[in-house]
Amino acid sequence: MSAITHERCFNHALREAAARCPRCRRYFCRECVTEHDDRVLCTICLKESASRPQRSGNQAALLVKVVCCIAGLITAWFFFFMMGDMLTSLPNKFHKAVLWNAPAFREE
């Protein structure tokens, strides 16, 4: 049998408990708990979480995004650098269209 069936509300001693607050671990009746951010909290814990200033975002996630952007830029630069290096290493006769006028490339 579940442990909640024998518990009583922290605020109302005559009422049976319907839920347990995950933060303070106390039992509460249906009137004393509320759903917030997909979890059930008691009113005391909800007030405490509302009074604390909320962060605008996770700093670690922001750092990962910045590092990924920098890595992407470095990868793109390296790719284009290598392509340019490969194009400049082609022989001069290729650039002067001598190679294209060779008999192997002419259509007859």
Biopython code that builds the backbone (N, CA, C, O; Angstrom):
import numpy as np
from Bio.PDB.StructureBuilder import StructureBuilder

atoms = [
    (1, "MET", "N", (0.823, -1.178, 0.000)),
    (1, "MET", "CA", (0.000, 0.000, 0.000)),
    (1, "MET", "C", (0.878, 1.256, 0.000)),
    (1, "MET", "O", (1.971, 1.255, 0.565)),
    (2, "SER", "N", (0.400, 2.305, -0.625)),
    (2, "SER", "CA", (1.146, 3.540, -0.740)),
    (2, "SER", "C", (1.240, 4.258, 0.608)),
    (2, "SER", "O", (0.325, 4.174, 1.427)),
    (3, "ALA", "N", (2.329, 4.949, 0.827)),
    (3, "ALA", "CA", (2.530, 5.667, 2.086)),
    (3, "ALA", "C", (1.626, 6.880, 2.184)),
    (3, "ALA", "O", (1.332, 7.340, 3.287)),
    (4, "ILE", "N", (1.178, 7.409, 1.054)),
    (4, "ILE", "CA", (0.354, 8.618, 1.068)),
    (4, "ILE", "C", (-1.054, 8.363, 1.606)),
    (4, "ILE", "O", (-1.711, 9.298, 2.064)),
    (5, "THR", "N", (-1.520, 7.138, 1.560)),
    (5, "THR", "CA", (-2.887, 6.845, 2.019)),
    (5, "THR", "C", (-3.059, 7.028, 3.523)),
    (5, "THR", "O", (-4.175, 7.238, 3.997)),
    (6, "HIS", "N", (-1.982, 6.953, 4.264)),
    (6, "HIS", "CA", (-2.063, 7.109, 5.718)),
    (6, "HIS", "C", (-1.645, 8.494, 6.188)),
    (6, "HIS", "O", (-1.699, 8.782, 7.384)),
    (7, "GLU", "N", (-1.234, 9.345, 5.277)),
    (7, "GLU", "CA", (-0.757, 10.682, 5.658)),
    (7, "GLU", "C", (-1.901, 11.694, 5.673)),
    (7, "GLU", "O", (-2.935, 11.514, 5.029)),
    (8, "ARG", "N", (-1.672, 12.766, 6.435)),
    (8, "ARG", "CA", (-2.623, 13.871, 6.532)),
    (8, "ARG", "C", (-1.964, 15.144, 6.013)),
    (8, "ARG", "O", (-0.739, 15.235, 5.930)),
    (9, "CYS", "N", (-2.788, 16.115, 5.667)),
    (9, "CYS", "CA", (-2.299, 17.393, 5.145)),
    (9, "CYS", "C", (-1.499, 18.125, 6.219)),
    (9, "CYS", "O", (-1.862, 18.114, 7.395)),
    (10, "PHE", "N", (-0.419, 18.754, 5.804)),
    (10, "PHE", "CA", (0.432, 19.503, 6.731)),
    (10, "PHE", "C", (-0.331, 20.693, 7.322)),
    (10, "PHE", "O", (-0.169, 21.017, 8.499)),
    (11, "ASN", "N", (-1.165, 21.341, 6.498)),
    (11, "ASN", "CA", (-1.914, 22.525, 6.948)),
    (11, "ASN", "C", (-3.259, 22.178, 7.569)),
    (11, "ASN", "O", (-3.723, 22.896, 8.454)),
    (12, "HIS", "N", (-3.893, 21.107, 7.135)),
    (12, "HIS", "CA", (-5.215, 20.714, 7.609)),
    (12, "HIS", "C", (-5.131, 19.291, 8.152)),
    (12, "HIS", "O", (-5.139, 18.331, 7.380)),
    (13, "ALA", "N", (-5.054, 19.153, 9.437)),
    (13, "ALA", "CA", (-4.818, 17.851, 10.070)),
    (13, "ALA", "C", (-5.958, 16.850, 9.861)),
    (13, "ALA", "O", (-5.733, 15.642, 9.942)),
    (14, "LEU", "N", (-7.166, 17.328, 9.597)),
    (14, "LEU", "CA", (-8.295, 16.417, 9.429)),
    (14, "LEU", "C", (-8.448, 15.902, 7.991)),
    (14, "LEU", "O", (-9.213, 14.969, 7.747)),
    (15, "ARG", "N", (-7.737, 16.496, 7.057)),
    (15, "ARG", "CA", (-7.860, 16.095, 5.653)),
    (15, "ARG", "C", (-6.746, 15.121, 5.272)),
    (15, "ARG", "O", (-5.613, 15.231, 5.742)),
    (16, "GLU", "N", (-7.097, 14.163, 4.407)),
    (16, "GLU", "CA", (-6.063, 13.227, 3.952)),
    (16, "GLU", "C", (-5.224, 13.873, 2.856)),
    (16, "GLU", "O", (-5.695, 14.735, 2.115)),
    (17, "ALA", "N", (-3.996, 13.445, 2.774)),
    (17, "ALA", "CA", (-3.054, 14.023, 1.816)),
    (17, "ALA", "C", (-3.360, 13.519, 0.406)),
    (17, "ALA", "O", (-3.730, 12.363, 0.200)),
    (18, "ALA", "N", (-3.192, 14.429, -0.557)),
    (18, "ALA", "CA", (-3.417, 14.080, -1.959)),
    (18, "ALA", "C", (-2.108, 14.090, -2.742)),
    (18, "ALA", "O", (-1.999, 13.445, -3.785)),
    (19, "ALA", "N", (-1.116, 14.820, -2.239)),
    (19, "ALA", "CA", (0.162, 14.924, -2.957)),
    (19, "ALA", "C", (1.272, 15.239, -1.975)),
    (19, "ALA", "O", (1.039, 15.665, -0.843)),
    (20, "ARG", "N", (2.495, 15.011, -2.453)),
    (20, "ARG", "CA", (3.677, 15.336, -1.662)),
    (20, "ARG", "C", (4.500, 16.348, -2.431)),
    (20, "ARG", "O", (4.801, 16.144, -3.607)),
    (21, "CYS", "N", (4.863, 17.429, -1.782)),
    (21, "CYS", "CA", (5.664, 18.471, -2.420)),
    (21, "CYS", "C", (7.077, 17.940, -2.648)),
    (21, "CYS", "O", (7.700, 17.439, -1.712)),
    (22, "PRO", "N", (7.592, 18.037, -3.863)),
    (22, "PRO", "CA", (8.934, 17.506, -4.133)),
    (22, "PRO", "C", (10.059, 18.332, -3.508)),
    (22, "PRO", "O", (11.174, 17.831, -3.357)),
    (23, "ARG", "N", (9.789, 19.583, -3.144)),
    (23, "ARG", "CA", (10.846, 20.412, -2.560)),
    (23, "ARG", "C", (10.955, 20.229, -1.050)),
    (23, "ARG", "O", (12.038, 19.950, -0.535)),
    (24, "CYS", "N", (9.843, 20.385, -0.340)),
    (24, "CYS", "CA", (9.895, 20.301, 1.121)),
    (24, "CYS", "C", (9.568, 18.898, 1.640)),
    (24, "CYS", "O", (9.752, 18.616, 2.824)),
    (25, "ARG", "N", (9.089, 18.028, 0.764)),
    (25, "ARG", "CA", (8.785, 16.626, 1.071)),
    (25, "ARG", "C", (7.646, 16.456, 2.080)),
    (25, "ARG", "O", (7.538, 15.404, 2.709)),
    (26, "ARG", "N", (6.806, 17.462, 2.240)),
    (26, "ARG", "CA", (5.639, 17.368, 3.130)),
    (26, "ARG", "C", (4.418, 16.943, 2.320)),
    (26, "ARG", "O", (4.376, 17.106, 1.100)),
    (27, "TYR", "N", (3.428, 16.396, 3.021)),
    (27, "TYR", "CA", (2.179, 15.970, 2.397)),
    (27, "TYR", "C", (1.145, 17.077, 2.509)),
    (27, "TYR", "O", (1.085, 17.788, 3.512)),
    (28, "PHE", "N", (0.313, 17.219, 1.448)),
    (28, "PHE", "CA", (-0.707, 18.267, 1.425)),
    (28, "PHE", "C", (-1.995, 17.757, 0.791)),
    (28, "PHE", "O", (-1.988, 16.806, 0.010)),
    (29, "CYS", "N", (-3.099, 18.410, 1.145)),
    (29, "CYS", "CA", (-4.391, 18.070, 0.533)),
    (29, "CYS", "C", (-4.501, 18.765, -0.828)),
    (29, "CYS", "O", (-3.598, 19.497, -1.232)),
    (30, "ARG", "N", (-5.603, 18.532, -1.521)),
    (30, "ARG", "CA", (-5.777, 19.088, -2.870)),
    (30, "ARG", "C", (-5.826, 20.616, -2.874)),
    (30, "ARG", "O", (-5.432, 21.230, -3.865)),
    (31, "GLU", "N", (-6.286, 21.231, -1.824)),
    (31, "GLU", "CA", (-6.381, 22.685, -1.769)),
    (31, "GLU", "C", (-5.031, 23.357, -1.501)),
    (31, "GLU", "O", (-4.853, 24.537, -1.803)),
    (32, "CYS", "N", (-4.102, 22.624, -0.945)),
    (32, "CYS", "CA", (-2.823, 23.216, -0.533)),
    (32, "CYS", "C", (-1.709, 23.061, -1.575)),
    (32, "CYS", "O", (-0.617, 23.596, -1.385)),
    (33, "VAL", "N", (-1.962, 22.354, -2.648)),
    (33, "VAL", "CA", (-0.943, 22.186, -3.685)),
    (33, "VAL", "C", (-1.432, 22.807, -4.982)),
    (33, "VAL", "O", (-2.633, 22.953, -5.209)),
    (34, "THR", "N", (-0.483, 23.166, -5.818)),
    (34, "THR", "CA", (-0.790, 23.731, -7.122)),
    (34, "THR", "C", (0.235, 23.235, -8.134)),
    (34, "THR", "O", (1.354, 22.872, -7.771)),
    (35, "GLU", "N", (-0.151, 23.222, -9.391)),
    (35, "GLU", "CA", (0.759, 22.781, -10.441)),
    (35, "GLU", "C", (1.488, 23.996, -11.004)),
    (35, "GLU", "O", (0.874, 25.001, -11.363)),
    (36, "HIS", "N", (2.795, 23.880, -11.070)),
    (36, "HIS", "CA", (3.632, 24.970, -11.581)),
    (36, "HIS", "C", (4.815, 24.360, -12.317)),
    (36, "HIS", "O", (5.545, 23.546, -11.751)),
    (37, "ASP", "N", (5.011, 24.747, -13.578)),
    (37, "ASP", "CA", (6.100, 24.216, -14.415)),
    (37, "ASP", "C", (6.072, 22.690, -14.462)),
    (37, "ASP", "O", (7.102, 22.033, -14.307)),
    (38, "ASP", "N", (4.898, 22.147, -14.676)),
    (38, "ASP", "CA", (4.689, 20.698, -14.812)),
    (38, "ASP", "C", (5.042, 19.897, -13.565)),
    (38, "ASP", "O", (5.389, 18.720, -13.668)),
    (39, "ARG", "N", (4.961, 20.499, -12.422)),
    (39, "ARG", "CA", (5.133, 19.746, -11.178)),
    (39, "ARG", "C", (4.216, 20.332, -10.117)),
    (39, "ARG", "O", (3.806, 21.490, -10.200)),
    (40, "VAL", "N", (3.907, 19.526, -9.136)),
    (40, "VAL", "CA", (2.997, 19.930, -8.066)),
    (40, "VAL", "C", (3.825, 20.468, -6.907)),
    (40, "VAL", "O", (4.708, 19.781, -6.394)),
    (41, "LEU", "N", (3.533, 21.710, -6.495)),
    (41, "LEU", "CA", (4.240, 22.355, -5.384)),
    (41, "LEU", "C", (3.248, 22.835, -4.344)),
    (41, "LEU", "O", (2.101, 23.159, -4.651)),
    (42, "CYS", "N", (3.709, 22.872, -3.121)),
    (42, "CYS", "CA", (2.872, 23.469, -2.078)),
    (42, "CYS", "C", (2.962, 24.990, -2.201)),
    (42, "CYS", "O", (3.855, 25.518, -2.863)),
    (43, "THR", "N", (2.034, 25.676, -1.561)),
    (43, "THR", "CA", (1.989, 27.135, -1.681)),
    (43, "THR", "C", (3.230, 27.794, -1.069)),
    (43, "THR", "O", (3.679, 28.832, -1.556)),
    (44, "ILE", "N", (3.777, 27.213, -0.028)),
    (44, "ILE", "CA", (4.967, 27.780, 0.620)),
    (44, "ILE", "C", (6.164, 27.731, -0.332)),
    (44, "ILE", "O", (6.866, 28.725, -0.514)),
    (45, "CYS", "N", (6.381, 26.578, -0.925)),
    (45, "CYS", "CA", (7.506, 26.431, -1.861)),
    (45, "CYS", "C", (7.294, 27.262, -3.118)),
    (45, "CYS", "O", (8.253, 27.777, -3.693)),
    (46, "LEU", "N", (6.039, 27.396, -3.548)),
    (46, "LEU", "CA", (5.746, 28.215, -4.722)),
    (46, "LEU", "C", (6.057, 29.681, -4.443)),
    (46, "LEU", "O", (6.606, 30.369, -5.303)),
    (47, "LYS", "N", (5.713, 30.165, -3.252)),
    (47, "LYS", "CA", (6.039, 31.543, -2.884)),
    (47, "LYS", "C", (7.549, 31.754, -2.817)),
    (47, "LYS", "O", (8.046, 32.790, -3.258)),
    (48, "GLU", "N", (8.281, 30.791, -2.274)),
    (48, "GLU", "CA", (9.737, 30.907, -2.191)),
    (48, "GLU", "C", (10.374, 30.936, -3.576)),
    (48, "GLU", "O", (11.297, 31.711, -3.826)),
    (49, "SER", "N", (9.883, 30.098, -4.462)),
    (49, "SER", "CA", (10.468, 30.077, -5.803)),
    (49, "SER", "C", (10.112, 31.333, -6.585)),
    (49, "SER", "O", (10.893, 31.771, -7.430)),
    (50, "ALA", "N", (8.950, 31.922, -6.321)),
    (50, "ALA", "CA", (8.555, 33.155, -7.005)),
    (50, "ALA", "C", (9.323, 34.357, -6.472)),
    (50, "ALA", "O", (9.559, 35.313, -7.211)),
    (51, "SER", "N", (9.718, 34.325, -5.202)),
    (51, "SER", "CA", (10.431, 35.464, -4.625)),
    (51, "SER", "C", (11.896, 35.498, -5.041)),
    (51, "SER", "O", (12.519, 36.560, -5.028)),
    (52, "ARG", "N", (12.454, 34.338, -5.413)),
    (52, "ARG", "CA", (13.840, 34.295, -5.871)),
    (52, "ARG", "C", (13.932, 34.842, -7.283)),
    (52, "ARG", "O", (13.065, 34.550, -8.107)),
    (53, "PRO", "N", (14.958, 35.630, -7.588)),
    (53, "PRO", "CA", (15.105, 36.129, -8.963)),
    (53, "PRO", "C", (15.420, 34.980, -9.920)),
    (53, "PRO", "O", (16.252, 34.122, -9.626)),
    (54, "GLN", "N", (14.748, 34.977, -11.059)),
    (54, "GLN", "CA", (14.947, 33.936, -12.051)),
    (54, "GLN", "C", (16.102, 34.320, -12.973)),
    (54, "GLN", "O", (16.243, 35.482, -13.353)),
    (55, "ARG", "N", (16.916, 33.347, -13.322)),
    (55, "ARG", "CA", (17.991, 33.589, -14.277)),
    (55, "ARG", "C", (17.394, 33.654, -15.671)),
    (55, "ARG", "O", (16.408, 32.981, -15.972)),
    (56, "SER", "N", (17.997, 34.462, -16.507)),
    (56, "SER", "CA", (17.468, 34.612, -17.860)),
    (56, "SER", "C", (17.738, 33.380, -18.703)),
    (56, "SER", "O", (17.041, 33.155, -19.694)),
    (57, "GLY", "N", (18.715, 32.586, -18.346)),
    (57, "GLY", "CA", (19.011, 31.375, -19.094)),
    (57, "GLY", "C", (20.164, 30.645, -18.458)),
    (57, "GLY", "O", (20.838, 31.168, -17.571)),
    (58, "ASN", "N", (20.378, 29.471, -18.904)),
    (58, "ASN", "CA", (21.461, 28.669, -18.365)),
    (58, "ASN", "C", (22.773, 29.129, -18.990)),
    (58, "ASN", "O", (22.910, 29.135, -20.213)),
    (59, "GLN", "N", (23.726, 29.510, -18.166)),
    (59, "GLN", "CA", (24.996, 30.041, -18.663)),
    (59, "GLN", "C", (25.819, 28.963, -19.359)),
    (59, "GLN", "O", (26.565, 29.262, -20.292)),
    (60, "ALA", "N", (25.694, 27.733, -18.924)),
    (60, "ALA", "CA", (26.441, 26.649, -19.570)),
    (60, "ALA", "C", (25.932, 26.429, -20.992)),
    (60, "ALA", "O", (26.723, 26.198, -21.905)),
    (61, "ALA", "N", (24.625, 26.499, -21.181)),
    (61, "ALA", "CA", (24.056, 26.326, -22.524)),
    (61, "ALA", "C", (24.489, 27.466, -23.439)),
    (61, "ALA", "O", (24.759, 27.245, -24.619)),
    (62, "LEU", "N", (24.556, 28.666, -22.911)),
    (62, "LEU", "CA", (25.018, 29.804, -23.698)),
    (62, "LEU", "C", (26.477, 29.630, -24.092)),
    (62, "LEU", "O", (26.853, 29.930, -25.225)),
    (63, "LEU", "N", (27.293, 29.154, -23.178)),
    (63, "LEU", "CA", (28.701, 28.918, -23.466)),
    (63, "LEU", "C", (28.862, 27.864, -24.559)),
    (63, "LEU", "O", (29.707, 28.009, -25.442)),
    (64, "VAL", "N", (28.057, 26.808, -24.501)),
    (64, "VAL", "CA", (28.124, 25.754, -25.522)),
    (64, "VAL", "C", (27.746, 26.322, -26.890)),
    (64, "VAL", "O", (28.383, 25.988, -27.889)),
    (65, "LYS", "N", (26.733, 27.163, -26.950)),
    (65, "LYS", "CA", (26.323, 27.774, -28.224)),
    (65, "LYS", "C", (27.425, 28.654, -28.791)),
    (65, "LYS", "O", (27.690, 28.618, -29.993)),
    (66, "VAL", "N", (28.065, 29.439, -27.945)),
    (66, "VAL", "CA", (29.139, 30.319, -28.407)),
    (66, "VAL", "C", (30.318, 29.499, -28.927)),
    (66, "VAL", "O", (30.886, 29.816, -29.972)),
    (67, "VAL", "N", (30.682, 28.449, -28.200)),
    (67, "VAL", "CA", (31.790, 27.591, -28.625)),
    (67, "VAL", "C", (31.459, 26.905, -29.947)),
    (67, "VAL", "O", (32.327, 26.779, -30.811)),
    (68, "CYS", "N", (30.215, 26.462, -30.115)),
    (68, "CYS", "CA", (29.806, 25.824, -31.374)),
    (68, "CYS", "C", (29.862, 26.812, -32.536)),
    (68, "CYS", "O", (30.285, 26.449, -33.634)),
    (69, "CYS", "N", (29.445, 28.041, -32.310)),
    (69, "CYS", "CA", (29.522, 29.062, -33.366)),
    (69, "CYS", "C", (30.970, 29.344, -33.759)),
    (69, "CYS", "O", (31.284, 29.441, -34.945)),
    (70, "ILE", "N", (31.837, 29.474, -32.786)),
    (70, "ILE", "CA", (33.255, 29.733, -33.076)),
    (70, "ILE", "C", (33.865, 28.543, -33.802)),
    (70, "ILE", "O", (34.624, 28.730, -34.753)),
    (71, "ALA", "N", (33.550, 27.328, -33.376)),
    (71, "ALA", "CA", (34.072, 26.134, -34.050)),
    (71, "ALA", "C", (33.555, 26.054, -35.481)),
    (71, "ALA", "O", (34.298, 25.659, -36.379)),
    (72, "GLY", "N", (32.302, 26.420, -35.710)),
    (72, "GLY", "CA", (31.749, 26.430, -37.057)),
    (72, "GLY", "C", (32.438, 27.442, -37.953)),
    (72, "GLY", "O", (32.723, 27.157, -39.116)),
    (73, "LEU", "N", (32.709, 28.628, -37.413)),
    (73, "LEU", "CA", (33.417, 29.648, -38.193)),
    (73, "LEU", "C", (34.837, 29.210, -38.529)),
    (73, "LEU", "O", (35.298, 29.425, -39.650)),
    (74, "ILE", "N", (35.527, 28.607, -37.590)),
    (74, "ILE", "CA", (36.886, 28.124, -37.837)),
    (74, "ILE", "C", (36.873, 27.012, -38.877)),
    (74, "ILE", "O", (37.749, 26.965, -39.741)),
    (75, "THR", "N", (35.892, 26.118, -38.805)),
    (75, "THR", "CA", (35.778, 25.036, -39.788)),
    (75, "THR", "C", (35.501, 25.594, -41.180)),
    (75, "THR", "O", (36.114, 25.154, -42.153)),
    (76, "ALA", "N", (34.590, 26.552, -41.287)),
    (76, "ALA", "CA", (34.296, 27.162, -42.588)),
    (76, "ALA", "C", (35.523, 27.877, -43.138)),
    (76, "ALA", "O", (35.830, 27.752, -44.324)),
    (77, "TRP", "N", (36.232, 28.628, -42.286)),
    (77, "TRP", "CA", (37.443, 29.318, -42.742)),
    (77, "TRP", "C", (38.474, 28.312, -43.244)),
    (77, "TRP", "O", (39.079, 28.517, -44.297)),
    (78, "PHE", "N", (38.676, 27.239, -42.506)),
    (78, "PHE", "CA", (39.658, 26.230, -42.901)),
    (78, "PHE", "C", (39.267, 25.580, -44.226)),
    (78, "PHE", "O", (40.133, 25.346, -45.069)),
    (79, "PHE", "N", (37.987, 25.286, -44.427)),
    (79, "PHE", "CA", (37.522, 24.691, -45.680)),
    (79, "PHE", "C", (37.813, 25.613, -46.860)),
    (79, "PHE", "O", (38.370, 25.179, -47.867)),
    (80, "PHE", "N", (37.438, 26.882, -46.736)),
    (80, "PHE", "CA", (37.670, 27.817, -47.840)),
    (80, "PHE", "C", (39.155, 28.104, -48.044)),
    (80, "PHE", "O", (39.590, 28.324, -49.175)),
    (81, "PHE", "N", (39.924, 28.105, -46.982)),
    (81, "PHE", "CA", (41.371, 28.267, -47.114)),
    (81, "PHE", "C", (41.963, 27.112, -47.912)),
    (81, "PHE", "O", (42.773, 27.333, -48.812)),
    (82, "MET", "N", (41.573, 25.900, -47.595)),
    (82, "MET", "CA", (42.087, 24.729, -48.308)),
    (82, "MET", "C", (41.633, 24.722, -49.768)),
    (82, "MET", "O", (42.404, 24.348, -50.652)),
    (83, "MET", "N", (40.395, 25.129, -50.025)),
    (83, "MET", "CA", (39.916, 25.211, -51.417)),
    (83, "MET", "C", (40.725, 26.248, -52.198)),
    (83, "MET", "O", (41.100, 26.000, -53.344)),
    (84, "GLY", "N", (40.992, 27.380, -51.605)),
    (84, "GLY", "CA", (41.806, 28.408, -52.269)),
    (84, "GLY", "C", (43.217, 27.935, -52.496)),
    (84, "GLY", "O", (43.799, 28.188, -53.551)),
    (85, "ASP", "N", (43.774, 27.252, -51.519)),
    (85, "ASP", "CA", (45.133, 26.712, -51.672)),
    (85, "ASP", "C", (45.183, 25.684, -52.794)),
    (85, "ASP", "O", (46.149, 25.643, -53.557)),
    (86, "MET", "N", (44.152, 24.854, -52.899)),
    (86, "MET", "CA", (44.109, 23.861, -53.959)),
    (86, "MET", "C", (43.983, 24.533, -55.327)),
    (86, "MET", "O", (44.632, 24.111, -56.284)),
    (87, "LEU", "N", (43.155, 25.572, -55.427)),
    (87, "LEU", "CA", (42.985, 26.263, -56.708)),
    (87, "LEU", "C", (44.250, 27.000, -57.127)),
    (87, "LEU", "O", (44.557, 27.063, -58.318)),
    (88, "THR", "N", (44.982, 27.553, -56.183)),
    (88, "THR", "CA", (46.215, 28.256, -56.546)),
    (88, "THR", "C", (47.342, 27.297, -56.876)),
    (88, "THR", "O", (48.333, 27.700, -57.484)),
    (89, "SER", "N", (47.213, 26.042, -56.488)),
    (89, "SER", "CA", (48.266, 25.075, -56.809)),
    (89, "SER", "C", (48.087, 24.440, -58.189)),
    (89, "SER", "O", (48.931, 23.649, -58.611)),
    (90, "LEU", "N", (47.002, 24.770, -58.903)),
    (90, "LEU", "CA", (46.815, 24.251, -60.260)),
    (90, "LEU", "C", (47.904, 24.808, -61.179)),
    (90, "LEU", "O", (48.350, 25.937, -60.972)),
    (91, "PRO", "N", (48.341, 24.058, -62.178)),
    (91, "PRO", "CA", (49.402, 24.547, -63.063)),
    (91, "PRO", "C", (48.942, 25.739, -63.902)),
    (91, "PRO", "O", (47.750, 25.911, -64.153)),
    (92, "ASN", "N", (49.907, 26.558, -64.331)),
    (92, "ASN", "CA", (49.599, 27.770, -65.092)),
    (92, "ASN", "C", (48.934, 27.457, -66.420)),
    (92, "ASN", "O", (48.076, 28.218, -66.867)),
    (93, "LYS", "N", (49.301, 26.372, -67.055)),
    (93, "LYS", "CA", (48.701, 26.093, -68.352)),
    (93, "LYS", "C", (47.204, 25.783, -68.218)),
    (93, "LYS", "O", (46.460, 25.938, -69.187)),
    (94, "PHE", "N", (46.762, 25.357, -67.062)),
    (94, "PHE", "CA", (45.330, 25.157, -66.824)),
    (94, "PHE", "C", (44.621, 26.505, -66.803)),
    (94, "PHE", "O", (43.513, 26.629, -67.325)),
    (95, "HIS", "N", (45.247, 27.514, -66.205)),
    (95, "HIS", "CA", (44.646, 28.841, -66.103)),
    (95, "HIS", "C", (44.646, 29.570, -67.428)),
    (95, "HIS", "O", (43.777, 30.412, -67.657)),
    (96, "LYS", "N", (45.584, 29.280, -68.306)),
    (96, "LYS", "CA", (45.685, 29.977, -69.595)),
    (96, "LYS", "C", (44.846, 29.305, -70.669)),
    (96, "LYS", "O", (44.935, 29.693, -71.834)),
    (97, "ALA", "N", (44.067, 28.351, -70.337)),
    (97, "ALA", "CA", (43.186, 27.626, -71.246)),
    (97, "ALA", "C", (43.945, 26.786, -72.259)),
    (97, "ALA", "O", (43.364, 26.350, -73.252)),
    (98, "VAL", "N", (45.219, 26.553, -72.032)),
    (98, "VAL", "CA", (45.986, 25.704, -72.923)),
    (98, "VAL", "C", (45.527, 24.256, -72.756)),
    (98, "VAL", "O", (45.440, 23.500, -73.723)),
    (99, "LEU", "N", (45.241, 23.894, -71.526)),
    (99, "LEU", "CA", (44.806, 22.532, -71.246)),
    (99, "LEU", "C", (43.454, 22.235, -71.893)),
    (99, "LEU", "O", (43.227, 21.130, -72.385)),
    (100, "TRP", "N", (42.565, 23.217, -71.893)),
    (100, "TRP", "CA", (41.230, 23.013, -72.455)),
    (100, "TRP", "C", (41.252, 22.920, -73.979)),
    (100, "TRP", "O", (40.367, 22.306, -74.575)),
    (101, "ASN", "N", (42.234, 23.510, -74.598)),
    (101, "ASN", "CA", (42.331, 23.448, -76.045)),
    (101, "ASN", "C", (43.097, 22.229, -76.520)),
    (101, "ASN", "O", (43.283, 22.058, -77.725)),
    (102, "ALA", "N", (43.534, 21.403, -75.636)),
    (102, "ALA", "CA", (44.279, 20.189, -76.018)),
    (102, "ALA", "C", (43.350, 19.266, -76.796)),
    (102, "ALA", "O", (42.133, 19.333, -76.623)),
    (103, "PRO", "N", (43.889, 18.420, -77.635)),
    (103, "PRO", "CA", (43.055, 17.557, -78.472)),
    (103, "PRO", "C", (42.167, 16.602, -77.653)),
    (103, "PRO", "O", (41.107, 16.210, -78.142)),
    (104, "ALA", "N", (42.542, 16.230, -76.478)),
    (104, "ALA", "CA", (41.732, 15.304, -75.684)),
    (104, "ALA", "C", (40.419, 15.943, -75.241)),
    (104, "ALA", "O", (39.448, 15.223, -75.012)),
    (105, "PHE", "N", (40.354, 17.267, -75.112)),
    (105, "PHE", "CA", (39.154, 17.944, -74.611)),
    (105, "PHE", "C", (38.298, 18.515, -75.738)),
    (105, "PHE", "O", (37.175, 18.944, -75.471)),
    (106, "ARG", "N", (38.765, 18.540, -76.968)),
    (106, "ARG", "CA", (37.982, 19.108, -78.078)),
    (106, "ARG", "C", (36.920, 18.144, -78.533)),
    (106, "ARG", "O", (37.149, 16.940, -78.643)),
    (107, "GLU", "N", (35.762, 18.689, -78.793)),
    (107, "GLU", "CA", (34.694, 17.871, -79.351)),
    (107, "GLU", "C", (34.808, 17.864, -80.858)),
    (107, "GLU", "O", (35.089, 18.901, -81.459)),
    (108, "GLU", "N", (34.604, 16.754, -81.463)),
    (108, "GLU", "CA", (34.748, 16.696, -82.919)),
    (108, "GLU", "C", (33.469, 16.279, -83.561)),
    (108, "GLU", "O", (33.398, 16.174, -84.785)),
]
sb = StructureBuilder()
sb.init_structure("model")
sb.init_model(0)
sb.init_chain("A")
sb.init_seg("    ")
for serial, (resi, resn, name, xyz) in enumerate(atoms, 1):
    if name == "N":
        sb.init_residue(resn, " ", resi, " ")
    sb.init_atom(name, np.array(xyz, "f"), 0.0, 1.0, " ", f" {name:<3s}", serial, name[0])
structure = sb.get_structure()
